[in-house]
């Protein structure tokens, strides 16, 4: 991805700590020369005072005039995975230090050394960063710190140009679980999602009025202009994923320290679980529909892959205030339903239950916040409501790996590596026992769901 090119905006030169130290020394020398009647100290005082002032003039006279071009790889980032950033600086600038603002702690990359930039001789620099949270993030601007040879004065030049990058939730592979592969009765399997690559997508130039989510970022970066995709509608069996995106449904919202942007760990876990489930179903031939009780952003950017549009929506999905629920329309036929929530209110619970047609598979994943006890009456009542409606339901503590939560729906545990097994033993059996108890409480619903699969 290429950032917009803009000219640098230079700040005023200022003294460094060393420069101020020279002025303090000069003032003391002048005081000693006057108080002790030692005129031979005056030349030294003049030199100490003049040095930082000359440094200010030198730094002020050498204002960088640069243009910045930035390339991001990959164009669409994934939460927690590294992004390689290449920055090309052209124009004119002296050798200086640089730092660049990035959306990860401590908030910048660098410092590094920028060699002298001259006309016809641009300089390149690079680094990696790990996006901590999903969303649309800004990479940049590049800050150039120009100092005099003695580091008495400094001038920080803001190059202004930034690159906006889409960061989608991490997609964790899931093992075969409660939702079976599409059968012949459900319609033909959709294999195009496995066979098509980003280069196979038909694109055209961006036109006024095209939705932002139709922009194909990878092709746009290669062509140097905005390109939108012309995808064919998916055919074959469908599946529906329900995600509770209301503030009222995530009670940990006000109790989380060092929280992610939405302020709720249960919601962020639900978003990642939704991405994992949607990817899992798409790989098995389902066309996945995402439904939320609150309105979603109308102009969401698009990620890569067969569920790129859904990942783009999840990337910028916020927690919404409680409002009128959309009509609860049951999915036609035997469309499987997967509901992911934490503590939905009564209206949202009824809305979710109404999505499932009679005889269709219903799966509910409920995530429990760290402050909610395993025997909390409210949580048990929600789980019982799903089980009474013949859903396969399980409650897991926040932080449970997505694959473990998915397999808990069928009463299984994921295969652990040596390191994971050791970590599980160190962590103790508290969380696992709570999850096992929750699975046991919904075993009847799980058995009926498995029989349908």
N, C-alpha and C positions, 0 to 999 in steps of 0.2 A: 504494500500500500504506500502511496506517495503522498507526503504531506503538502499542504499549500505552501508555496514559496512566498516569503515576506521579508522585507528589509528589517535589519536589527534596530532596536530602540535602545540607545545607550543612556545609562544613568550618569549622574555627575561623579567625577572622581572624588575620592575621600581618602583620608589618612588611615593607615593601618595602625595597629597597636605600637609597632616599632616607630612609625612616623610621629605619633603622639609622644612617645618616649624621647625622641630627639628634641621636640619642643620643650618638654619638661627639663631636659638637661640644659638646653639653651637658657631657659629662664633662671635656673639655678646658677649657671655660670655668670650671667649678667648680675645677679644679686650678689654673688661673691666678689665679682670685680668691683662693684660699687661699695659694698660693705667693708671689704678688706683693703680697698685702695690698691687693687692689683690690675692695672690696665692690660697686662699681657694676657689676661683671660678673655678679653673682649673679642679678639679674632676667633678663638675657639667657639665662643658663644654665637658669633655671627654665622660661622660655618654650620653649627648644629641647628640653628634656626632656618638657614637658607636651604639646607638639604631637603627637608620634607616639602618645602614650598616649590623648589625646582622639580621634585618628583611629581607633584600635582600637575605642574605645567606639562611635563613630559607625557604623563598618562593622559591628560586631557587633550593633547595635540594628536594622539595616535588612536583616535576613535575607530573601532572596527566597522567596516561596511561589508556585510556579508549577506548571503542568501543561504537558506538551509533547505535541503531535501532529505526526507526521512523515508526509509523503507522498513516495513514490518514483516516478519516471517515467523509464524503464519499470519495471513491477513486477518482471519477470524481466530481469536485466541480462545483457549480453554482455561477455565478457572484452575489455578494452581500449577499450570504447565508453562515451561519457559517460552519466552518470545525473544527472538533475535532482532535487534534494532540496528540498522545501519544508517548513519548520518553523514551526509556529504555537505561540506561547508565550502562555498565558493565566494569570491570577491577579494577583499583585502583585510588582513588582520595580522598583528604581530603574534609571535609565539606566546601562548597563554594557557592557563588552566581552564577546564570546562567541567560543568556538572549539568545534568539534565533531570528535569522533574519527571517522575514516573509514579504510577499508581500502586506503589508497594512501600513498605517500611524500609528505610526511614523517610521516604518521600522523594529520593533522588538517586541517580546513578552517577558514579564517578567518586572523587574527582579524577581527571585524566589530563594528559598534556596534549594540547592542540598545537601542531607545528605551524610555522608561518604560512599564511595563506596569501597568494598573489594571483593577479589576473592570469588566467590560463593554467593555473596550478592549484586546483581545489584539493582539499584534504578530506580524508575519510576517517571516521571513528566508529566504533561499534561496542555494543554491550548486550547483556541479556537481563530481562526482568521477569518476575513471576507475578502475574495478576492475582491479587488476593481475593477479589470478589467479582461476581458477574456484573454485567451492565455495559453501558457505553462509557469508556474511559478515555482520558486525554493523555497522550504521551508527548512530553515537551512542556514548555519551551526549553531550548538549549541556552544556558547562561555561560558567557565567556568572561572570565576574571583576568583582566589585563593589569599587570603590575610593572613597576619600574625595576631596574636591575637590583636595587637594594631593598625591594619590598617595603618601601616607605609609604607608597600610595597605591590605591587599587581603584579600578573602574569596572563595574559589573554591567555587561551588555546583555540585554534580554533580546533574543533573536525572534521572539513573538510566535513564530510558526509552530503549530501543534498538529498532531495526527490523532484523529478519533478512531478508536478501535473497539470492535464488538467483542466482549468476553462472554462466552456461553457457559452454562453450568457443565461441570465435569460429567461425562457419560461413563458410568461403570458397567462393564459387561455383567449380565445376569445369567445364572444357570437356568435350565429348564425348570419351570415352576408350575403355578396353578393354572395358567392359561395355556391350553393346548395349541398346537399348530393348527392352522386352518385345515378343515377336512374338505372332502369333495362336495359335501352338502352345503358348505359355507360359501362355495364359489371358488373360482380358479385362484391359485396362489399367485401373488404378485412378485415376480422375480426381478422386475426392472430395477428395484431399489438396490439390489446387489450388483447388478451388471453395469449400471450407468455410473460414470464418473463425472467429475466437475467439467471435464473437457467435452463430454458428450451433450451437455445441455445446450439447447438452441438459444441464442441471445440476439438482442437487437439494441440499437442506440436508445438511450433514455429520452423519453418525451415528457413534456410538461403534463403533469397530472398522474404520472405513473407512481404507484405506491412504493415507498422506500423499501419495504420488505421484499420487493421483486428485484432489487439491485443485486447483481452477481459480483461480489467484491473481488474475487480472484481474477475473473476475466477483465473487470474494470481496471485493476492494477496493471494487467498485461497490455491492455489496449491504450491506456492513458486517458480514457474517458469513461463516463458512467455507462454501463451496459445492464440491461434488465433481462431476466430469463423468461422464456416462453415454455413453461412446463406443460406437459400433457396431464390431464387429470388422472389420478390413480384409480385403477380398477381393482376388483377383487374384494375379499372380505374386509370388514371394518372392525375397529375396536375403539372404545371410548374411555378416556382417562379424565377423572374428575379431580380437581385440585382446589382445596379451600384456600382462597386468597383474601379472606376477610380478617381484619385486626381482631375482631371478637373471637375468632377461632384459634387464636394463638396466645394463650394466657401468659406466656413467658415474656411478652413484649416489653414490659416495664421493669423486669427483674434481671435483665441480662447485662453484665458488665463486659466491656470490650466486645460489643456485639457487632455483627455484620451490618451493612447499610440499612436493612429493614428493621433491625433491632430485635429480631426473633430468630433464635437458633432452630426452633421447630419448623418455621416456615422455610428457612434456607435448606434444611434437611429435606423437606417435602418437595422443594423445587428440584433438588438433585435426584431424588427418588423418582420424580415424574420424568425427568430426562432419561434416566436409566430404563424405566419401564417402557417409555415410548420407543426408545431405540431397540429394546429387546423385541417388542411386538412388531416393529417395522422390519426387522431382520427376518422375522418368521412369516412375512407376507401380508401383514395387516396394514391397512391405511388407518392412521391414528387420528382421532378427533380429540382435541383438548377442550374441556368445558370448565369454566370457573363461575362461582356464584356472583362475582363482581366483574364489572366491565374491564376488558383488557385494552392495552394501548392500541389505537387504530393503525398507527404507522410504525410497525415494528420492523427493524432490519432483519435480514435473513442470514442464517449461518450456512455451513456446508453440509452436504450429505442428504440422504432421503428424508430426514426430518428437520432440515435446515430452517424451515419457516417456524416450526414449533419451538426449536431451540432459540431462535431469535426472539420469540415472544417471551419465553421463560427468562431470557437474559435481562430483560428490562421490566419484568412483571413486578409491580409494587404491591404492598399490602394496602388494601382499600378499606374505607370506612363502611359500616353496615348500611345497606341500601336495599331497594326493591330487588328481589331475586328474579332472574330471567325465567321464562316459562320452563317448567320441568317436563320435557318431552321424552318419553321412553324411547330408547333406541330400538329400531325395527328389528324383527326377527330374533336371531340368537346372537346378537352382537355382545361380546363380553365387555363388562364394565369393571374398571379398576378405580377405586376411590382412595385418595390420599389426603389425610386430614390430621389434625391434632385434637381439638376440642370444639367441634362444630356446634352451633346453637341448634335449637329445635327446628327452626325453619330451614336452616341449611341441611340438617340431617334428613328432613322429609324430602327436600329437593334432590339430594343424592339418591335416596332410596327409590324415588319415582323414576330415575333414569333407566332402571333395569326392567326389561320385559319379562313376563312370566316364562320360566323355563330357561332363561339365559343365565350365564355364569356371572356372578357378582363377587368381586374381591375388594376387601377394604383393608388398607394399611393405616393404622393409627399410631402416631408418634407421641410419646409422653415426654414432657419437659423434665428437666433435672429436678425441679422443685415439686413435681407431682408424685405422690406416693403410688405404688403399684396397686394398692387397694382403695384408691380414691373413688368415692361413690359416683361422682359425675362421670369419670372415665369408664367405670364398669357399666354404667347405664347406657352410654353411647355404644360400647362394644356389644352389650346385650341387644340393643335395638337392631344392629346389623345382623347379629346371629338369628334373632327372631324372624327376620325377613329372609332367611335362608341365604345369607351372604357368607362367604369364607372370610373371616376377620381375624386379625392379630394386632396386638399392641406391642410396640417395641420402644425402648428408651432412646432418646435423641442421641445421635452419634453412632447408632448401630450401622455397620456397613450395609449398603443397599442389597448386596447379594445375600447376606445373612437374613435380612428382613424378608426378602422375597422367598427364600427357602423355608422360613418359619411358617409361611402360609400352608406348606405341605408337610410340616413337622420334621424338616430335615435341617442339618447344619452344614455350612459350606466346608469344603476341604481347606484346611489351614496349612500354610507353609511352616517351616520350623520356627521362624521368627514370630509369626502370628500366633502360633500355639503357645510359645513362651510368654508373649505379651498377654494372652488370654489367661494363662495361669497366674501371672503376676497381678493382673487386675482383679482376680478373685471371681467368685461365682455369683456375686450379687446381681449384676445386670443380666447374666445369662439365666439365673434362676427366675428373675422377674419375667423375662421374655418367655421362658418355658412354661411358667404358670399361665401366662396370657394365652399361649398357644393351646394349652390344655383346656382353658375355659371356652375356647371356640372350636373344639375338636369335632363336635357334631356338624357345625357348618362347614368345616374343612372337609369332612368326609363326604358330605353331599356335593360340594363343589368338585372334589376329585372324581366322584362318580360320573358327573356330567362331562369332565374332561376326558 
